[in-house]
Amino acid sequence: MKIRLVLFDAGGTLTKVLPERKERLRKACSYFDLEPIPDEATALIGLQTIERFFIGAIQEGQMIDRETVREGVRLMLAKMGVRGRLDDPALFWDFVETQYEMEVPMESAIETLEALRSQGYLLAIASNATPAYDTTLQKLGLAEKVDAIFLSDVVGYAKPDPRFFQFILERMKVSPDKATHVGNSYWHDVIGARRAGILPIYFDRQNILPTADCPYITRLQDLPALLESLATK
């Protein structure tokens, strides 16, 4: 298949936040007085555990509601051997997801965008975000590397709603079979793109789902080669 348009999720794909999730997980254990504080390797195992749990729930048709989050946190802590009292495990996960200080470009993000643009691909950012996020993308040097930016609060639909992707395809004048979407969220990016008839590429930086049911990469710099291989199929 010949791809013309490459869409990118932003947060977690083209950008990352610091401190990273492993460190935020360790800080959450300290904040909630849980012991022992996991080392980085154990924290990664914990993150893999909860993300695989969420993906499994999604594949079974479940919604990721607060009770599902609580169940996932309990499973993650047990896997890491971390103990202590949590009145509401969902608040623990809220801490992990929100207690960051800054956002920076993902490793090789700018270089990958430059490489793809030089090869003639149309590039666009497709993110669930407010209009103000456009300023962040400009400051990070990402906005100038793509042909268009689509933010959910501007479009009027959010991933995984297929209408979000359909809006983008109409604006970019590209059919679904000529587009692909790269993202790190199985629910928002993989499921959302697939619902719109777009080929999803799962950006699995933490090796969460090596048996993903779609093309996947663990490093952005591997994307040009993957797109080239897809063109021969």
N, C-alpha and C positions, 0 to 999 in steps of 0.2 A: 504494500500500500504506500502511496506517495503522500506524505504529510506536507501541507502548506502552512498550517497555523499551529504554533506551539503555545499553549496557555500554561501559566504558572500560578500556583498558589503563592502567597507572599509569606506570611508568618509560619515558620517551621520548614519552609522550602527555600525561598530566596533570602529569607532573613532568619536569624535566631536571636533569642534573648539571653542575656547574661545576668546573674549566674545561670548556668544551664540546669536542666531538670534534675540531673543526678545530684547536684549540689543543693538544689532547692528541696529535694526529697530528704536529704540528710539534715538540712536545717529544720524542716518540718518535724522530723523525729525529735530533735532537740527542743523545739518550741513546745511541743505537746508532751514533753517528758517521757518519751518512749525510749526503751533500751533493748539491746545495745544500738548505738548509732552505726548504721551500716557503712562499710567502706565503699569506695566508688564502684568496684566490681559487683558487690552485693546490691547496691542501689540500682545498677543497670539491670540486674536480674529482676528486681522488683518492678521496674518500669516495663520491662518486657512482659512480665506476668500480667499486670493490670491492662496493658494495651491489648494483649492477646485475648484477655477475657472480654474486653469491650468489643473487639472485632467479632469474636464468636457470638456474642449476644446479638450484634447487628445482623450477622449472617443468618441467625435464627429468627429474624424479624422483630426483635425486641427494640424498644426505645431505651436510650441511655438516660434514665431518669435518676433522681436522687437516690432511690433505693438500690438501683443497679450500681451506682457509684459506691455506695456504702459496702455492698457485697464485694466489689472489686478491690477496695482498699483493704478489707479484712483478708482477702486472699493474698494480696501483695505483701502485707505485713507478716502473715504466716510464712510465706515463701522465704522472706528475708530473715525469719527468726526474731523479729522485733516484737516486743511485748510492752504492755502498758494499757491504761484506761483511756478510751476515747468516747466521750459522750455522743459525738456525731462524727463518724468516720468521713462523711462527705465534706466536712469543714477542713479536715486534714488535706483532702485532695484540692480543695479551693486554694489552700495555702501554696501547695506545690505549683499550681497552675498560674497563680497571680503574683507571687512575690519575686519579681525580677526588677532589675534596675535600669537596663538599657537594651536597645535593639541594634544589631549590627548585621551586615551582609553575611550570608552563609558562605562557608569556604567555597571558593571557585565560582560563586554566583555570577559575578561580573564577567569573569573570563569566559564562562559558558555562554552567557548571553551574547557576548561579542563574537564568539566562534559561530554560533547558530545564525546570527544576523549576517555574518560574512558568507554563509552558505546559502543565503537567500530565503530563509524562513521568515514568515510573519511572526512576531512575538507580542504577547499581551499578558498582563497580570490580571488574574481573576481572583479577587479576595473578598471574604466576608469582612467588611470594614466600613467605617464612616468616611465621609468626604475628607476629613482632616488627615486621614492616613496618606493621602496623596503627597502631603508635605513631607511626611516621614520618608516615603520612597524617593522623593527628590533629594533630601538631605543625605540619604544613603548611597546616592549615585546610581540607583536602579531605574528610576523613571526614564532617564535619557537613553537607556539601553533597550527599551521596548517601543513598539509602535502604538500601543494603547494601554490604558489602565481602566479596569472595570471594578467598581466597588459596590458591594451589595446594597448599601443604603442609598446609592445613586440609581442603580438599576431598578430597585424596587422588589427584587427577589434575592434570596440568599441560597448558597449551596447547602444541601444537596438538591434543591428545587431545580428540575431540568430547565425551567423557564429562564433561570439565570444564564445558563449556557446558551440557550436558544437566542436570547437577546444578543449575546456576544457574537454568535455566528452570523446573525443578520447584519450587525454593524460591520463586521469584518468581511462580509460577503464570501463566506467559506462554508461549504457543506460539511455535515458532521463527519463523513468518512474521510475528509481531508484534514482533520484536526486531531490533536491529542492534548491531554491535560495532565500536568505533572503536579503532584501534591503529596503531602505527608499524612493526610487524614483519610483513613479508609472510608469513613462515613461521608464526609463532606466532598472529598475529591474523587475517590474511586467510584463510589456508588452514584454520586451526583453526575459525574461525566458519563458514566455508563447509561444512566437514565436518559441522557440527551443524545445517545448514539455516538458519543465521542470515545475514542480509545483512551482509557486511563493508564497512566504510568505512576506507579506507587514509589514515592521517594522514602525509602526505608532506611534512614540513616542509623537507627539503633538496632537494625536487624531484628525487628519485631516479628515480621511475617515472611520468612524466607521462602515459604510455599505459597506466596500470594497468587491469586487466580488471574493475574494480569502481568504485563511487563513491569519490571521494577529495577530500581537502581539504589545503591547505597551511597553514591557520590555523584554530585552534579556533573563533574567533569566526564562521567561515563555516558552522559545523555547523547552527545553527538553520534557516538558509535552505535548506540542503541537505535537511534532514529535511522541511521544508515542501514542497519540490519533489517529494520522493519520495512524499508523501501523495497527490499528484494523479495518480500513475501507476498 
